[in-house]
Amino acid sequence: ISCLARCSYLHSIATAYTMALRVEALVATDTAAAEGRRAKDDVWVAAEEGDMSGASAGRPLLFRTMKVKGSILHPYRFLILVRLVAIIAFFAWRVEHRNHDGMWLWATSMVADAWFGFSWLLNQLPKLNPIKRVPDLAALADLHGEAVLPGIDVFVTTVDPVDEPVMYTVNTILSILAADYPVDKYACYLSDDGGSLVHYEAMIQIVHFAALWVPFCRKHCIEPRSPENYFGMKTRPYVGGMAGEFMSDHRRVRREYGEFKVIIDSLSTTIRRRSDAYNKRDDGVHATWMADGTQWAGTWIEQADNHRRGQHAGIVQVMLDHPSCKPQLGSSARTNNPIDLSNVDTRLPMLVYISREKHPGYDNQKKAGAMNVMLRVSALLSNAPFVINFDCDHYINNSQALRAPMCFMLDPRDGQNTAFVQFPQRFDDVDPTDRYSNHNRVFFDGTMLSLNGLQGPTYLGTGTMFRRVALYGMEPPCYRAENIKLVGKAAELGNSTPFLNSIPDGAIQERSITPVLVDEGLSNDIATLMTCTYEDGSSWGRDVGWVYNIATEDVVTGFRIHRQGWRSMYCSMEPAAFRGTAPINLTERLYQVLRWSGGSLEVFFSHSNALIASRRLNPLQRIAYLNMSIYPIATMFILAYSFFPVMWLFSEQSYYIQRPFGTFIMYLVVVIAMMHVIGMFEVKWAGITLQDWWRNEQFYMIAATGVYPTAVLYMALKLIRGKGIYFRLTSKQTEACSDEKFADLYTVRWVPLLIPTVAVLIVNVTAVGAAIGKAATWGFFTDQAWHAVLGMVFNVGTLVLLYPFALGIMGQWGKRPGILLVMLVMAIGTVGLLYVTLQQDGHRMSFLTRPSGDLHIAKIGGISL
């Protein structure tokens, strides 16, 4: 027995060593690929690696800093300066040539153009020094081996199993459980804010399937580790070391996953049938029943008192206990288990289900409130020094993703002062043309790299790793003279002694996760942290945790951390660290942007206004946050300009914004063209495509004529009424036919939010037709015709920018863009012909209507009057 035990122990060591070699090989492959990309990179060059915090020399650096080549950056900055001078010259010319015939119109346009120039400057100044930082996973492996990597708590949030389909959540959690990180050093928490039994029983099924899926991923180095996305790939290059066993293992796991999906998809039906059967025994009871025959403590199918979505008890259930520190090898292939796992570690990370207490008398604060409860509960169960959060539809696409942010957090230069690491958001299932700019590459690969050269990127709500103490509202080490002390902080953090005692341990960044025994005392402590009343009289939601009462809780939480002096880092890696889903339906996409823009305005009119932040906030970072909070305001002027053609469509009088009109148009063309040339430089250093840039331009115009002005209106109503506006959750569930991959793209859901943009579309189509009609009536070589054609250029530009919107409201007809072109040409031609006809009738009326003494004679339709 002793010999067998000794052999087993040596076998475990050998297996662990083999796994370490695989990890190092994978890191080396990624590093080699990165080196190859850098060798071919004609945009980014290595920056001088300064010691930002004065750390001792000799410790290896864990990330490399890249800057834009001077041959690109210097002309880019020069063009920004030239355009600024051109804008000033343009305004000076306009003031010198006031339009006295239409002074009110001239003054209004001056205010609008001044705001446009101000907004452009706010947007451009933070982009002067884009920086890219590349994590060095090989250096991390050399400096911090598997045994000394710090602990991580992974947070996943979900609310509605319909709007956020359960399969999304399931695949996200499975990808987390299979991540390439020491299994005993991270824990996964699911916050089910709807208290649904469907989510709870899905977690039970996850535990069973993960026992097969996770070892399979480790054995064959599977990428990505979300089963739905992995099995959906057409080609899967094999990088594991057991190719001979791969095909048979693959077939078995795929079959098991198919059965697993059937169970998950049928959970709602299964729970309803089970509950109906139990309720027949107990007359008058309409409860929702668990599989063990007990009533569910959360939300019931037929909601009742204390079992509603907004009123139920708190629930915490540890689905998987914290694993041991030693590898546990699986069994050899058998009849009931044909996959050989004898050389694979089969341990699974800690997994916890949470549904916080809710009461109708309290504002539950949506996602921010759920995140704060998870932050407190995890402090008692695992208390990892680092926290990473995901939306339920964002899965781990690169198994190394949890290691990459550690390169920034543990770096000897400024790691201690880094509060969070933000990853770009990448999306699956977006239509190939990205009609509504869902990929948003201009923002993720342009704006974020710019902020990376300042105090760091803002927090974007998902795919973000935090330092736990930064979320507790603590100052960074560079601004505090000693270790964290809770003197004077207890009242801000709440009255739970166990939670307060956990805070100093959570500040130790080298700390791993220590297993705890969940006894009755700990259960009571956790229940206290989940109650609605716990935060009363504390600073949770303002100076501690995620911030409340603002729709964009992510941006304002990142702002609060930055204004304390913390910095953040932007981490982009290939393959992408995380991927998620985005709404490709026009209405859902507009509702999503409405929530973002409304939340941005709420930030400006709150205590989190960038103008009143402390001096610890970088000046250009302050400008960036100011721009993020007021950008929707400029669109009110864009909307006004879009409706301006109404004034002169069928009028003989020409309403001029500025005289001489031709010079005014030329100034505008030059200033706008320079803006787009600057945009081409940004396309170059951001590494995006022209389609990404063009789609961003188009969707901005779509939002500027409907969504953003609506957000401004909502904010005005909030300021007047003193009451917030409800922004509904973006649905990720399609109502369209599932037989077609992008069917939801062609589904029209008419809502009032579409009306302003439809009106702008109609006005500009009419304006183009009227301009052509005027030119035909007055003669194509007259000054009036020339001015009409010049004005028409901007109307045509507006129509081109609104092209994706026009396709969207066509529904199924939008599959044939040629139909839209024909409809536009016919509409413009009809308006032009109608204008010419009306003008000819008007001239005929003017000719036939002649004064004769006191009698005016007019002929209409052959009748003399």
QUIPECOR-V90026 format. One record per backbone hydrogen bond with DSSP energy under -1.0 kcal/mol. CO is the residue of the C=O (numbers start at 1). NH is the residue of the N-H. If there is no record, write none. Layout:
co:CO nh:NH
co:CO nh:NH
This chain:
co:1 nh:5
co:2 nh:6
co:3 nh:7
co:4 nh:8
co:5 nh:9
co:6 nh:10
co:7 nh:11
co:8 nh:12
co:9 nh:13
co:10 nh:14
co:11 nh:15
co:12 nh:16
co:13 nh:17
co:14 nh:18
co:15 nh:19
co:16 nh:20
co:17 nh:21
co:18 nh:22
co:19 nh:23
co:20 nh:24
co:21 nh:25
co:22 nh:26
co:23 nh:27
co:24 nh:28
co:25 nh:29
co:26 nh:30
co:27 nh:31
co:28 nh:32
co:29 nh:33
co:30 nh:34
co:31 nh:35
co:32 nh:36
co:33 nh:37
co:34 nh:38
co:35 nh:39
co:36 nh:40
co:43 nh:69
co:45 nh:67
co:48 nh:50
co:50 nh:52
co:51 nh:54
co:62 nh:136
co:64 nh:134
co:65 nh:47
co:66 nh:132
co:67 nh:45
co:69 nh:72
co:69 nh:73
co:70 nh:74
co:72 nh:76
co:73 nh:77
co:74 nh:78
co:75 nh:79
co:76 nh:80
co:77 nh:81
co:78 nh:82
co:79 nh:83
co:80 nh:84
co:81 nh:85
co:82 nh:86
co:83 nh:87
co:84 nh:88
co:85 nh:89
co:86 nh:90
co:87 nh:91
co:88 nh:92
co:89 nh:93
co:90 nh:94
co:91 nh:95
co:92 nh:96
co:93 nh:97
co:98 nh:100
co:102 nh:106
co:103 nh:107
co:104 nh:108
co:105 nh:109
co:106 nh:110
co:107 nh:111
co:108 nh:112
co:109 nh:113
co:110 nh:114
co:111 nh:115
co:112 nh:116
co:113 nh:117
co:114 nh:118
co:115 nh:119
co:116 nh:120
co:117 nh:121
co:118 nh:122
co:119 nh:123
co:120 nh:124
co:121 nh:125
co:124 nh:127
co:125 nh:128
co:132 nh:66
co:134 nh:64
co:136 nh:140
co:137 nh:141
co:138 nh:142
co:139 nh:143
co:140 nh:144
co:145 nh:148
co:152 nh:187
co:153 nh:388
co:154 nh:189
co:155 nh:390
co:156 nh:191
co:157 nh:392
co:158 nh:193
co:160 nh:164
co:163 nh:732
co:165 nh:168
co:165 nh:169
co:166 nh:170
co:167 nh:171
co:168 nh:172
co:169 nh:173
co:170 nh:174
co:171 nh:175
co:172 nh:176
co:173 nh:177
co:174 nh:178
co:176 nh:179
co:179 nh:181
co:182 nh:185
co:185 nh:152
co:187 nh:154
co:188 nh:352
co:189 nh:156
co:190 nh:354
co:191 nh:158
co:192 nh:195
co:195 nh:299
co:196 nh:200
co:197 nh:201
co:198 nh:202
co:199 nh:203
co:200 nh:204
co:201 nh:205
co:202 nh:206
co:203 nh:207
co:204 nh:208
co:205 nh:209
co:206 nh:210
co:209 nh:212
co:209 nh:213
co:210 nh:214
co:212 nh:216
co:213 nh:217
co:214 nh:218
co:215 nh:219
co:216 nh:220
co:217 nh:222
co:226 nh:230
co:227 nh:231
co:230 nh:233
co:242 nh:245
co:245 nh:249
co:246 nh:250
co:247 nh:251
co:248 nh:252
co:249 nh:253
co:250 nh:254
co:251 nh:255
co:252 nh:256
co:253 nh:257
co:254 nh:258
co:255 nh:259
co:256 nh:260
co:257 nh:261
co:258 nh:262
co:259 nh:263
co:260 nh:264
co:261 nh:265
co:262 nh:266
co:264 nh:267
co:266 nh:270
co:267 nh:271
co:268 nh:272
co:269 nh:273
co:270 nh:274
co:271 nh:275
co:272 nh:276
co:273 nh:277
co:274 nh:278
co:275 nh:279
co:276 nh:280
co:278 nh:282
co:282 nh:285
co:288 nh:296
co:290 nh:293
co:294 nh:290
co:304 nh:307
co:307 nh:300
co:308 nh:311
co:311 nh:308
co:312 nh:358
co:315 nh:355
co:317 nh:353
co:320 nh:351
co:328 nh:346
co:331 nh:341
co:337 nh:334
co:341 nh:330
co:341 nh:344
co:344 nh:330
co:350 nh:188
co:351 nh:319
co:351 nh:320
co:352 nh:190
co:353 nh:317
co:354 nh:192
co:355 nh:315
co:358 nh:312
co:359 nh:362
co:365 nh:369
co:366 nh:370
co:367 nh:371
co:368 nh:372
co:369 nh:373
co:370 nh:374
co:371 nh:375
co:372 nh:376
co:373 nh:377
co:374 nh:378
co:377 nh:380
co:377 nh:381
co:378 nh:382
co:378 nh:383
co:385 nh:468
co:386 nh:153
co:387 nh:466
co:388 nh:155
co:389 nh:463
co:389 nh:464
co:390 nh:157
co:391 nh:394
co:395 nh:579
co:398 nh:401
co:399 nh:180
co:400 nh:403
co:400 nh:404
co:404 nh:407
co:405 nh:408
co:405 nh:409
co:406 nh:410
co:411 nh:415
co:415 nh:418
co:417 nh:567
co:419 nh:467
co:420 nh:569
co:421 nh:465
co:422 nh:571
co:426 nh:580
co:431 nh:434
co:434 nh:437
co:440 nh:444
co:441 nh:445
co:442 nh:447
co:443 nh:448
co:446 nh:450
co:447 nh:451
co:448 nh:452
co:449 nh:131
co:450 nh:453
co:451 nh:454
co:451 nh:456
co:455 nh:568
co:463 nh:423
co:464 nh:389
co:465 nh:421
co:466 nh:387
co:467 nh:470
co:467 nh:471
co:468 nh:472
co:469 nh:474
co:470 nh:473
co:471 nh:545
co:476 nh:479
co:477 nh:480
co:486 nh:489
co:486 nh:490
co:489 nh:493
co:490 nh:494
co:492 nh:539
co:496 nh:500
co:497 nh:501
co:498 nh:502
co:502 nh:506
co:505 nh:508
co:508 nh:511
co:511 nh:151
co:517 nh:519
co:519 nh:523
co:520 nh:524
co:521 nh:525
co:522 nh:526
co:523 nh:527
co:524 nh:528
co:525 nh:529
co:526 nh:530
co:528 nh:531
co:533 nh:536
co:535 nh:538
co:539 nh:542
co:539 nh:543
co:539 nh:544
co:541 nh:548
co:544 nh:541
co:551 nh:553
co:552 nh:556
co:553 nh:557
co:554 nh:558
co:555 nh:559
co:556 nh:560
co:557 nh:561
co:558 nh:562
co:559 nh:563
co:561 nh:566
co:562 nh:565
co:567 nh:419
co:569 nh:422
co:577 nh:397
co:577 nh:398
co:579 nh:395
co:580 nh:428
co:585 nh:589
co:586 nh:590
co:587 nh:591
co:588 nh:592
co:589 nh:593
co:590 nh:594
co:591 nh:595
co:592 nh:596
co:593 nh:597
co:594 nh:598
co:595 nh:599
co:596 nh:600
co:597 nh:601
co:598 nh:602
co:599 nh:603
co:600 nh:604
co:601 nh:605
co:603 nh:606
co:606 nh:609
co:609 nh:612
co:610 nh:613
co:614 nh:617
co:618 nh:622
co:619 nh:623
co:620 nh:624
co:621 nh:625
co:622 nh:626
co:623 nh:627
co:624 nh:628
co:625 nh:629
co:627 nh:631
co:630 nh:633
co:633 nh:636
co:634 nh:638
co:635 nh:639
co:636 nh:640
co:637 nh:641
co:638 nh:642
co:639 nh:643
co:643 nh:646
co:644 nh:647
co:645 nh:648
co:660 nh:664
co:661 nh:665
co:662 nh:666
co:663 nh:667
co:664 nh:668
co:665 nh:669
co:666 nh:670
co:667 nh:671
co:668 nh:672
co:669 nh:673
co:670 nh:674
co:671 nh:675
co:672 nh:676
co:673 nh:677
co:674 nh:678
co:675 nh:679
co:676 nh:680
co:677 nh:681
co:678 nh:682
co:679 nh:683
co:680 nh:684
co:681 nh:685
co:682 nh:686
co:683 nh:688
co:689 nh:693
co:690 nh:694
co:691 nh:695
co:692 nh:696
co:693 nh:697
co:694 nh:698
co:695 nh:699
co:696 nh:700
co:697 nh:701
co:698 nh:702
co:699 nh:703
co:700 nh:704
co:701 nh:705
co:703 nh:706
co:703 nh:708
co:706 nh:710
co:707 nh:711
co:708 nh:712
co:709 nh:713
co:710 nh:714
co:711 nh:715
co:712 nh:716
co:713 nh:717
co:714 nh:718
co:715 nh:719
co:716 nh:720
co:717 nh:721
co:718 nh:722
co:737 nh:740
co:740 nh:743
co:742 nh:745
co:743 nh:746
co:744 nh:747
co:751 nh:754
co:752 nh:755
co:754 nh:758
co:755 nh:759
co:756 nh:760
co:757 nh:761
co:758 nh:762
co:759 nh:763
co:760 nh:764
co:761 nh:765
co:762 nh:766
co:763 nh:767
co:764 nh:768
co:765 nh:769
co:766 nh:770
co:767 nh:771
co:768 nh:772
co:769 nh:773
co:770 nh:774
co:771 nh:775
co:772 nh:776
co:773 nh:777
co:774 nh:778
co:775 nh:779
co:779 nh:782
co:782 nh:786
co:783 nh:787
co:784 nh:788
co:785 nh:789
co:786 nh:790
co:787 nh:791
co:788 nh:792
co:789 nh:793
co:791 nh:795
co:792 nh:796
co:793 nh:797
co:794 nh:798
co:795 nh:799
co:796 nh:800
co:797 nh:801
co:798 nh:802
co:800 nh:803
co:802 nh:806
co:803 nh:807
co:804 nh:808
co:805 nh:809
co:808 nh:811
co:810 nh:813
co:811 nh:814
co:812 nh:815
co:813 nh:816
co:816 nh:819
co:817 nh:821
co:818 nh:822
co:819 nh:823
co:820 nh:824
co:821 nh:825
co:822 nh:826
co:823 nh:827
co:824 nh:828
co:825 nh:829
co:826 nh:830
co:827 nh:831
co:828 nh:832
co:829 nh:833
co:830 nh:834
co:831 nh:835
co:832 nh:836
co:833 nh:837
co:834 nh:838
co:835 nh:839
co:836 nh:840
co:837 nh:841
co:838 nh:842
co:839 nh:843
co:840 nh:844
co:841 nh:845
co:842 nh:846
co:843 nh:847
co:844 nh:848
co:845 nh:849
co:848 nh:850
co:850 nh:857
co:852 nh:855
co:855 nh:852
co:857 nh:850
co:858 nh:865
co:860 nh:863
co:863 nh:860
